[in-house]
Amino acid sequence: ELERIVKNIVTTQQAIYEKTRKQDSLVAKTYSLAKKTLFGRGVALEELFDTQQSNVHRLINYGNNVVDRMVKELDELHTYTNSNIDRNAEEYTRAKKVNRLLPKMAKEYEATVGQRKKLSKENPAYFALDKKLRKLWYDISELEKQAEIVQGDKQYTENERGFLEDLTGRLTTFCSCTQKILRRGEQINGTISQVKRAYFLVPEGRRTISALQNAIGNMRNTVDDMHGYLVQSNNEL
């Protein structure tokens, strides 16, 4: 919808610009013709001004709604990204703990195996060590499972972080471009009212026409900026 509105503004502004530049060597004649028709098709210049004002009002209303929604989305995205960072920090803490315990328990397991080898089954201590080895084996297996889980969690969280940062960047650019488009729309809205009033109320004269043509040229440049921001936002998305 935003793209359609901006394209309508671009098309209408180009029509206004070209009509007010038509037959530039005969400025006063152009002025009179511009009031009447557009390219001989019976479209009054005043109607073009009204159409452009309508386009700009639609842009401002729609754009403000888009920006409001986008700001809320970005706030929620920032909150979720912070939770992702907290989760990642907790995962590294878990991984550090597991990686510290595993070598220690493996060393204890090997030492216990060595102790048991020195004993015969006739010695009650043999079976006490047997139980200890079984417990150590179970604990080591659990730690290895936890190490695998936390590694997978870290990988997922970090991959998600990359996606979140990319999405944040793109939405931020889109929001910024939309705000710039809105700003240009507000500027055009103010200018077009004055140009329209002057064009149909001020007496015809070369200097008057020249000043009004310059104002319309500036409006055209502003619309070009607006379209450039639209292209930039589309490229990001």
Backbone bond lengths (Angstrom), bond angles and torsions (degrees), N, CA, C in turn:
res aa  C-N    CA-C-N  psi(-1)  N-CA   C-N-CA  omega(-1)  CA-C   N-CA-C  phi
1 E - - - 1.465 - - 1.530 110.86 -
2 L 1.335 116.78 -44.19 1.466 120.43 178.89 1.524 110.48 -59.79
3 E 1.324 115.99 -42.90 1.463 120.23 179.93 1.530 110.78 -63.39
4 R 1.313 116.71 -41.71 1.467 120.50 -179.75 1.528 110.63 -63.54
5 I 1.332 116.55 -43.46 1.468 120.36 -179.45 1.527 110.80 -63.20
6 V 1.332 116.12 -45.79 1.468 119.90 -179.10 1.525 110.58 -63.16
7 K 1.329 116.53 -41.24 1.468 119.28 178.97 1.527 111.12 -63.29
8 N 1.334 117.32 -36.98 1.466 120.44 176.01 1.527 110.88 -63.63
9 I 1.330 115.53 -39.70 1.469 119.97 178.13 1.523 110.44 -64.42
10 V 1.329 116.24 -43.79 1.469 120.85 179.51 1.527 110.42 -61.11
11 T 1.332 116.54 -47.08 1.467 121.12 -178.47 1.525 111.48 -62.80
12 T 1.329 116.09 -45.66 1.465 120.15 -179.01 1.523 111.37 -65.67
13 Q 1.332 116.01 -41.84 1.462 119.24 -179.63 1.525 111.46 -64.88
14 Q 1.325 116.00 -37.60 1.462 119.57 177.66 1.529 110.52 -63.98
15 A 1.329 115.96 -39.23 1.468 119.87 178.39 1.527 110.70 -64.23
16 I 1.330 116.10 -42.60 1.470 120.12 177.79 1.524 110.50 -62.62
17 Y 1.321 114.68 -46.06 1.472 120.31 -177.75 1.525 111.19 -61.40
18 E 1.320 115.89 -49.00 1.466 119.48 -176.77 1.527 111.52 -66.47
19 K 1.323 116.95 -37.21 1.463 119.58 -179.10 1.520 111.05 -66.65
20 T 1.318 116.70 -42.20 1.464 119.49 -178.49 1.516 112.15 -76.78
21 R 1.338 117.12 -9.03 1.465 120.71 175.67 1.535 112.00 -101.61
22 K 1.328 116.27 -5.17 1.461 120.34 -175.31 1.532 110.71 -63.77
23 Q 1.317 114.93 137.87 1.462 121.23 179.83 1.523 110.60 51.05
24 D 1.320 116.13 56.65 1.460 122.21 -172.48 1.525 112.55 -61.67
25 S 1.327 117.96 -25.50 1.459 120.15 -180.00 1.525 112.02 -72.48
26 L 1.327 115.82 -16.61 1.460 120.62 177.62 1.529 108.19 -119.31
27 V 1.316 114.93 73.21 1.465 120.31 -170.04 1.521 112.60 -59.72
28 A 1.315 117.10 -47.83 1.461 119.36 -177.13 1.520 111.20 -63.46
29 K 1.348 115.37 -38.19 1.459 119.60 178.66 1.523 110.07 -65.36
30 T 1.311 114.89 -42.30 1.468 119.59 177.42 1.519 110.69 -58.50
31 Y 1.316 114.86 -42.37 1.463 120.19 -179.84 1.527 110.81 -58.30
32 S 1.306 115.95 -46.94 1.463 119.89 -179.49 1.522 111.55 -66.23
33 L 1.344 116.39 -43.08 1.458 120.09 179.55 1.521 111.03 -64.49
34 A 1.327 115.19 -38.22 1.463 119.47 -176.79 1.515 111.31 -62.23
35 K 1.316 115.93 -30.35 1.456 119.03 179.40 1.534 111.90 -69.31
36 K 1.318 114.98 -25.11 1.465 118.98 -169.77 1.521 114.24 -95.15
37 T 1.334 115.78 -57.62 1.460 117.82 -172.19 1.513 111.73 -139.05
38 L 1.320 115.03 164.46 1.461 121.96 173.87 1.521 108.01 -113.04
39 F 1.347 115.72 110.46 1.457 121.63 177.75 1.533 112.04 54.28
40 G 1.325 115.72 32.96 1.458 119.64 176.03 1.511 114.07 72.54
41 R 1.329 117.12 13.85 1.463 118.99 -176.90 1.530 111.70 -104.65
42 G 1.303 116.49 11.81 1.455 119.02 174.50 1.513 115.12 76.11
43 V 1.325 118.81 17.87 1.461 121.59 177.20 1.524 107.93 -96.88
44 A 1.315 117.25 111.56 1.454 121.16 -177.53 1.520 110.40 -68.30
45 L 1.336 115.48 145.99 1.459 119.94 177.47 1.522 110.93 -61.81
46 E 1.324 115.24 -35.55 1.459 119.03 177.90 1.528 110.78 -60.12
47 E 1.323 115.32 -37.31 1.468 119.70 177.69 1.526 110.97 -65.18
48 L 1.341 115.47 -36.75 1.469 119.17 176.98 1.520 110.92 -64.24
49 F 1.336 115.73 -42.61 1.462 119.15 177.15 1.529 110.43 -59.86
50 D 1.336 116.10 -44.37 1.470 120.32 179.61 1.529 110.83 -62.88
51 T 1.334 115.58 -42.01 1.471 119.96 178.30 1.521 110.74 -61.47
52 Q 1.330 115.66 -42.15 1.465 118.66 -179.05 1.523 111.19 -66.61
53 Q 1.323 116.76 -40.48 1.463 119.55 176.92 1.523 110.73 -61.09
54 S 1.331 116.01 -41.36 1.465 120.44 177.73 1.527 110.57 -62.99
55 N 1.335 116.20 -42.87 1.470 120.30 177.43 1.524 111.35 -58.90
56 V 1.328 115.20 -46.21 1.468 120.40 -176.75 1.526 110.82 -66.95
57 H 1.325 117.50 -40.69 1.469 120.13 177.51 1.529 110.66 -61.92
58 R 1.323 115.59 -40.79 1.464 119.91 177.73 1.530 110.35 -63.56
59 L 1.322 115.47 -40.88 1.466 120.17 178.04 1.521 111.28 -60.90
60 I 1.318 116.40 -46.73 1.463 120.50 -177.06 1.525 110.61 -63.55
61 N 1.328 117.16 -45.85 1.468 120.54 -179.68 1.523 111.63 -63.85
62 Y 1.333 115.59 -48.58 1.462 119.52 -178.69 1.527 110.64 -67.67
63 G 1.331 116.15 -44.38 1.464 120.34 -177.56 1.512 112.99 -62.51
64 N 1.329 116.99 -39.81 1.467 119.64 178.85 1.522 111.06 -62.83
65 N 1.332 116.65 -39.28 1.467 120.09 177.12 1.527 111.06 -64.33
66 V 1.338 116.00 -41.57 1.466 120.35 178.91 1.523 110.60 -62.40
67 V 1.324 116.54 -46.36 1.465 120.58 -178.56 1.524 110.61 -63.44
68 D 1.330 117.47 -42.81 1.470 120.54 179.02 1.526 110.77 -59.02
69 R 1.333 116.49 -45.86 1.466 120.23 179.37 1.525 110.76 -65.26
70 M 1.327 115.86 -40.78 1.456 120.08 -177.29 1.526 111.51 -66.21
71 V 1.326 117.07 -39.55 1.468 121.02 178.17 1.527 110.02 -62.16
72 K 1.332 117.07 -41.92 1.466 120.90 177.68 1.530 110.82 -64.56
73 E 1.328 116.43 -42.98 1.465 120.42 178.71 1.527 110.87 -61.68
74 L 1.320 116.60 -42.20 1.468 120.46 -179.97 1.523 111.04 -66.29
75 D 1.337 117.19 -37.81 1.467 120.15 176.87 1.526 110.49 -61.55
76 E 1.333 116.10 -45.11 1.467 120.20 178.76 1.526 110.99 -65.59
77 L 1.315 115.89 -37.16 1.462 120.76 179.01 1.524 110.98 -65.92
78 H 1.321 116.83 -41.23 1.466 120.69 177.52 1.531 110.38 -63.14
79 T 1.340 116.20 -41.93 1.468 120.41 179.25 1.524 110.70 -62.37
80 Y 1.330 116.41 -45.59 1.463 119.71 -179.66 1.522 111.22 -66.54
81 T 1.324 117.21 -38.38 1.467 120.23 178.82 1.520 110.73 -63.26
82 N 1.326 116.92 -38.75 1.467 119.86 176.48 1.524 111.01 -63.17
83 S 1.340 117.07 -38.21 1.467 119.64 177.43 1.524 110.24 -66.86
84 N 1.326 116.66 -34.21 1.466 121.16 175.78 1.523 110.29 -62.30
85 I 1.328 116.55 -42.89 1.470 121.16 179.41 1.523 110.27 -64.14
86 D 1.335 116.92 -43.53 1.470 120.78 178.24 1.526 110.70 -61.33
87 R 1.328 115.61 -42.10 1.464 120.48 179.67 1.525 110.82 -63.58
88 N 1.310 116.47 -40.91 1.459 121.13 179.74 1.530 111.13 -65.39
89 A 1.329 115.94 -39.02 1.470 120.01 178.09 1.528 110.50 -63.19
90 E 1.334 116.24 -41.48 1.468 120.63 179.14 1.523 110.87 -65.89
91 E 1.333 116.67 -36.15 1.469 120.68 178.82 1.525 111.41 -65.58
92 Y 1.313 117.05 -39.75 1.464 119.90 177.96 1.523 111.29 -67.71
93 T 1.334 116.80 -33.42 1.467 120.27 175.88 1.522 110.20 -65.19
94 R 1.337 116.15 -43.77 1.465 120.40 177.18 1.521 110.96 -62.19
95 A 1.319 116.33 -44.64 1.466 120.39 -178.86 1.525 111.06 -62.26
96 K 1.322 116.22 -40.61 1.465 120.50 179.60 1.528 110.82 -62.39
97 K 1.331 115.88 -42.26 1.462 120.39 179.54 1.526 111.21 -64.26
98 V 1.339 116.39 -46.24 1.468 120.88 179.88 1.522 110.82 -63.13
99 N 1.311 116.86 -44.77 1.465 120.83 -178.09 1.528 112.42 -67.15
100 R 1.311 116.26 -24.59 1.465 119.84 176.61 1.530 111.16 -78.95
101 L 1.337 116.35 -38.51 1.461 120.48 -176.36 1.530 113.26 -76.90
102 L 1.323 117.17 -36.21 1.468 119.86 -174.64 1.529 113.30 -57.72
103 P 1.329 120.25 -51.61 1.474 119.71 179.77 1.532 112.07 -62.32
104 K 1.330 114.45 -37.12 1.461 119.11 -179.72 1.528 110.76 -63.81
105 M 1.329 117.02 -45.15 1.457 120.55 -178.93 1.529 111.43 -72.13
106 A 1.332 116.54 -34.84 1.470 119.33 176.82 1.526 110.32 -63.47
107 K 1.318 115.90 -40.07 1.467 120.42 178.29 1.525 110.50 -64.90
108 E 1.320 115.94 -41.27 1.466 120.03 178.42 1.527 110.75 -65.32
109 Y 1.319 116.22 -37.58 1.467 120.37 178.77 1.526 110.49 -62.48
110 E 1.326 116.81 -47.42 1.463 120.99 -179.89 1.524 111.17 -62.49
111 A 1.326 115.65 -39.21 1.470 119.31 179.04 1.521 110.77 -65.35
112 T 1.324 116.38 -39.10 1.468 120.62 -179.94 1.522 110.88 -68.33
113 V 1.347 116.75 -38.20 1.468 120.39 175.48 1.524 109.77 -59.21
114 G 1.327 116.11 -42.58 1.467 120.34 179.01 1.516 112.01 -63.23
115 Q 1.318 116.71 -40.39 1.467 120.75 178.75 1.525 110.84 -64.73
116 R 1.314 116.26 -41.36 1.458 119.31 -177.63 1.530 111.64 -67.59
117 K 1.331 116.17 -33.67 1.461 119.33 179.64 1.528 112.17 -61.55
118 K 1.300 115.64 -26.17 1.466 119.95 -178.18 1.528 112.48 -80.36
119 L 1.318 115.69 -7.49 1.464 119.58 -176.47 1.520 110.86 -113.17
120 S 1.323 114.57 152.31 1.464 120.01 173.82 1.520 108.54 -97.79
121 K 1.308 115.48 165.18 1.457 119.09 -178.73 1.523 112.50 -69.63
122 E 1.336 114.57 -13.63 1.459 117.28 176.35 1.526 111.07 -71.82
123 N 1.309 115.66 -18.00 1.470 120.48 -179.31 1.530 108.69 -89.14
124 P 1.341 118.04 120.98 1.468 120.71 -179.42 1.528 112.92 -56.06
125 A 1.337 116.34 -27.31 1.470 119.36 -179.64 1.530 111.69 -64.53
126 Y 1.344 115.57 -25.18 1.466 120.15 179.74 1.534 110.41 -58.06
127 F 1.325 115.58 -46.16 1.465 120.15 -176.38 1.533 112.00 -75.12
128 A 1.325 115.76 -28.27 1.469 118.72 173.75 1.532 109.97 -64.16
129 L 1.359 115.10 -41.07 1.469 119.47 176.68 1.527 110.82 -68.57
130 D 1.340 115.48 -33.40 1.463 120.23 177.75 1.537 110.57 -60.75
131 K 1.337 115.05 -44.00 1.465 119.87 177.42 1.531 111.29 -63.96
132 K 1.326 114.73 -41.09 1.458 119.40 179.96 1.533 111.09 -62.38
133 L 1.365 114.74 -41.94 1.464 119.36 178.69 1.527 110.99 -63.31
134 R 1.315 115.02 -40.83 1.473 118.68 179.55 1.526 110.79 -62.59
135 K 1.343 115.33 -42.61 1.471 120.55 178.71 1.529 110.47 -64.82
136 L 1.337 115.98 -43.15 1.465 119.86 179.16 1.529 111.23 -63.19
137 W 1.337 115.07 -42.26 1.467 119.23 179.27 1.524 110.75 -60.58
138 Y 1.332 116.32 -43.22 1.464 121.04 179.19 1.529 110.95 -63.59
139 D 1.336 115.70 -45.73 1.471 120.17 -179.20 1.529 111.49 -63.86
140 I 1.338 115.51 -39.96 1.471 119.44 178.71 1.527 110.59 -65.30
141 S 1.330 116.05 -41.44 1.466 120.39 178.26 1.526 111.11 -60.93
142 E 1.334 115.66 -41.11 1.462 119.76 178.36 1.526 111.29 -64.83
143 L 1.331 115.54 -41.60 1.464 119.48 178.96 1.526 111.32 -64.63
144 E 1.335 116.08 -40.59 1.468 119.50 178.31 1.525 110.69 -63.54
145 K 1.330 115.55 -38.38 1.461 119.48 177.04 1.526 110.27 -65.07
146 Q 1.342 115.87 -43.18 1.460 119.97 178.07 1.523 111.76 -63.39
147 A 1.336 116.05 -37.75 1.467 120.16 178.68 1.525 110.49 -62.85
148 E 1.329 115.97 -40.96 1.462 120.16 179.28 1.527 111.06 -67.27
149 I 1.344 115.37 -41.74 1.465 120.05 179.91 1.523 111.10 -63.66
150 V 1.334 116.03 -47.47 1.464 119.52 -176.46 1.528 111.19 -66.95
151 Q 1.340 116.44 -31.97 1.459 119.35 176.89 1.533 110.53 -65.56
152 G 1.346 114.90 -41.69 1.463 119.30 176.71 1.521 112.00 -65.41
153 D 1.344 115.73 -39.63 1.466 120.18 178.12 1.526 110.86 -62.46
154 K 1.326 115.84 -44.46 1.467 120.41 179.29 1.525 110.82 -59.87
155 Q 1.324 115.63 -45.05 1.461 120.07 -178.24 1.525 110.90 -62.73
156 Y 1.344 115.41 -44.26 1.466 119.16 -179.71 1.524 111.18 -64.17
157 T 1.330 115.94 -46.73 1.464 120.54 -177.62 1.521 111.71 -62.44
158 E 1.330 116.07 -40.48 1.463 119.52 -179.20 1.530 111.49 -71.87
159 N 1.323 116.99 -35.78 1.468 119.61 174.45 1.530 110.55 -64.69
160 E 1.332 115.34 -41.97 1.458 119.99 178.17 1.522 110.51 -63.53
161 R 1.327 116.66 -38.71 1.472 120.73 178.75 1.527 110.28 -59.74
162 G 1.330 116.30 -41.89 1.457 119.40 178.52 1.518 111.65 -60.93
163 F 1.333 115.52 -42.86 1.468 120.07 178.14 1.526 111.25 -64.18
164 L 1.333 115.94 -42.95 1.464 120.47 -178.77 1.526 111.60 -63.50
165 E 1.331 116.24 -42.05 1.465 119.74 179.99 1.529 110.38 -66.04
166 D 1.328 116.08 -40.26 1.464 119.81 179.07 1.527 110.44 -64.53
167 L 1.341 115.63 -44.72 1.463 120.18 179.94 1.523 110.88 -63.84
168 T 1.337 116.09 -41.80 1.465 120.07 178.74 1.522 110.89 -60.41
169 G 1.324 115.63 -43.87 1.457 119.64 179.63 1.518 112.24 -61.96
170 R 1.327 115.81 -43.91 1.468 119.65 -178.20 1.531 111.73 -68.18
171 L 1.333 116.35 -43.10 1.462 119.35 179.88 1.524 111.22 -68.10
172 T 1.339 116.19 -35.25 1.465 119.80 177.43 1.522 110.42 -63.38
173 T 1.331 115.97 -43.82 1.466 119.96 178.06 1.526 110.80 -63.61
174 F 1.340 116.31 -43.63 1.465 120.41 178.95 1.523 110.85 -60.76
175 C 1.335 116.17 -44.44 1.467 120.87 179.91 1.526 110.22 -63.89
176 S 1.326 116.13 -43.70 1.463 120.63 179.77 1.525 111.09 -62.45
177 C 1.334 116.60 -44.56 1.467 120.38 179.38 1.528 110.94 -63.85
178 T 1.331 116.34 -39.98 1.461 119.81 178.82 1.520 110.87 -64.04
179 Q 1.334 116.50 -40.25 1.462 120.26 177.80 1.531 111.05 -64.36
180 K 1.330 116.15 -38.30 1.471 119.72 177.40 1.527 110.90 -66.86
181 I 1.335 115.89 -39.86 1.464 120.18 176.80 1.532 110.08 -61.41
182 L 1.334 115.94 -43.14 1.461 120.49 178.45 1.521 111.25 -61.42
183 R 1.330 115.20 -42.68 1.462 119.27 179.68 1.525 110.70 -61.18
184 R 1.317 116.50 -43.25 1.458 119.73 177.40 1.537 110.52 -64.45
185 G 1.326 116.23 -37.52 1.462 119.96 177.68 1.519 111.85 -62.67
186 E 1.326 116.31 -41.86 1.465 120.59 178.16 1.526 110.84 -63.96
187 Q 1.337 115.77 -38.52 1.463 119.55 178.51 1.527 110.88 -65.25
188 I 1.336 115.73 -44.34 1.467 120.00 178.96 1.525 110.38 -63.52
189 N 1.319 116.34 -39.96 1.461 120.89 -178.85 1.526 111.10 -58.78
190 G 1.334 115.12 -41.08 1.461 118.82 178.64 1.513 112.26 -70.24
191 T 1.328 115.99 -42.49 1.469 120.28 -176.85 1.522 112.14 -69.01
192 I 1.320 116.63 -43.35 1.468 119.51 -173.40 1.524 111.73 -64.03
193 S 1.330 117.07 -33.35 1.466 119.46 178.03 1.521 110.58 -63.75
194 Q 1.334 115.78 -41.96 1.461 119.91 -179.43 1.524 111.61 -71.12
195 V 1.331 116.41 -41.58 1.464 120.18 179.71 1.530 110.36 -63.80
196 K 1.316 115.66 -44.13 1.470 119.70 179.66 1.528 110.66 -60.28
197 R 1.316 116.34 -45.01 1.461 120.37 -179.95 1.526 110.73 -62.25
198 A 1.327 116.29 -46.54 1.462 120.72 -178.08 1.525 111.59 -66.59
199 Y 1.324 115.67 -39.80 1.465 119.96 -174.99 1.520 112.18 -62.41
200 F 1.316 116.21 -31.41 1.463 118.73 -175.30 1.528 113.55 -107.71
201 L 1.339 117.48 -3.43 1.460 119.97 -179.15 1.519 113.30 -115.77
202 V 1.340 116.61 -34.06 1.462 120.36 -177.04 1.525 109.41 -74.69
203 P 1.335 118.34 138.05 1.471 120.64 178.35 1.518 111.40 -58.11
204 E 1.344 115.10 147.87 1.454 120.09 -178.72 1.529 110.05 -68.29
205 G 1.321 116.03 137.27 1.456 121.44 178.19 1.506 109.23 -172.53
206 R 1.330 116.38 152.49 1.458 120.02 -174.68 1.531 111.85 -59.32
207 R 1.321 117.04 -44.10 1.465 119.20 -178.30 1.527 110.92 -68.54
208 T 1.303 115.56 -38.51 1.470 119.19 178.01 1.522 110.54 -62.59
209 I 1.327 115.17 -46.99 1.455 119.78 -179.97 1.523 110.59 -61.72
210 S 1.323 115.99 -43.37 1.466 120.23 -179.34 1.523 111.06 -60.78
211 A 1.338 116.22 -43.69 1.465 120.18 179.90 1.520 110.96 -63.89
212 L 1.330 115.78 -42.27 1.461 119.62 -179.82 1.526 111.16 -68.25
213 Q 1.332 116.12 -37.74 1.462 119.11 177.04 1.528 110.81 -63.75
214 N 1.320 116.47 -38.66 1.469 120.10 177.27 1.527 110.72 -63.92
215 A 1.330 115.80 -40.77 1.467 119.59 178.80 1.522 110.62 -62.78
216 I 1.329 115.88 -42.64 1.466 119.76 178.84 1.524 110.47 -67.66
217 G 1.343 116.19 -35.71 1.468 119.44 175.31 1.514 111.70 -62.12
218 N 1.332 116.28 -40.27 1.467 119.88 177.09 1.522 111.09 -64.87
219 M 1.319 115.68 -38.22 1.463 119.30 176.33 1.521 110.40 -61.99
220 R 1.322 115.64 -40.46 1.465 119.53 179.01 1.527 110.47 -62.38
221 N 1.335 116.44 -42.99 1.469 119.97 178.06 1.524 111.09 -62.31
222 T 1.330 115.70 -38.47 1.464 120.11 178.50 1.522 110.60 -64.86
223 V 1.325 116.56 -41.11 1.468 120.77 177.21 1.527 110.23 -64.62
224 D 1.336 117.01 -38.15 1.470 120.16 176.48 1.527 110.56 -60.78
225 D 1.337 116.63 -41.74 1.469 120.58 176.03 1.522 110.18 -59.50
226 M 1.323 115.08 -44.59 1.466 120.93 179.94 1.525 110.68 -58.13
227 H 1.321 115.87 -46.47 1.463 119.86 -179.92 1.528 110.55 -64.93
228 G 1.324 117.04 -36.60 1.467 120.30 177.39 1.517 112.02 -62.01
229 Y 1.332 116.84 -40.59 1.465 120.47 177.21 1.530 110.79 -65.17
230 L 1.339 116.05 -36.51 1.465 119.94 177.85 1.524 110.25 -63.58
231 V 1.330 116.79 -44.75 1.469 121.05 178.64 1.523 110.21 -61.35
232 Q 1.323 116.64 -42.39 1.467 120.63 179.49 1.522 111.37 -61.49
233 S 1.335 116.47 -44.05 1.470 119.56 -179.77 1.522 110.87 -66.53
234 N 1.336 117.49 -38.72 1.469 120.54 178.03 1.517 111.26 -65.20
235 N 1.327 116.87 -37.76 1.468 120.23 178.25 1.521 111.42 -64.12
236 E 1.326 116.85 -34.92 1.464 120.64 179.63 1.522 111.54 -70.35
237 L 1.337 115.68 -35.78 1.462 119.53 -176.71 1.520 111.52 -91.56
